[in-house]
Amino acid sequence: MLNINPKMLPRLEEIENDLLERRARAEREGWAGEIERRPGTTIAHLALQRTGRKPAGGNRSIAIVDETSQITSYISRISYAFAVNDEDPDSRAVFVASVVGANVCTGGLQMAEMFISRTD
């Protein structure tokens, strides 16, 4: 079963703060797509925190993997918004790599969710 290590909660808060900083940049740069995805990321983050407090079990594990998958999917979309709007080739490459990495994580998490659901 999956368990959220309480030591990781500050890291989740750090990720949320980073996303808030990205939103501020998106507002300054006029990247509407980035701003539209922000509420979904926040909801997934909060759902993940609440799910981590539930009793261990297959449903909880699936919920945690699903919410984490949602977050990596949003990271991919946000990185894509930066990649297509960034004129600097070096930083664009970083955003493209982030898209690829997030998509690989999302796919892996979706496969994990399938395997967890089969064992229940």
Helices and strands as residue ranges (DSSP letters): G 6-8, H 9-29, H 32-51, H 58-85, H 89-119
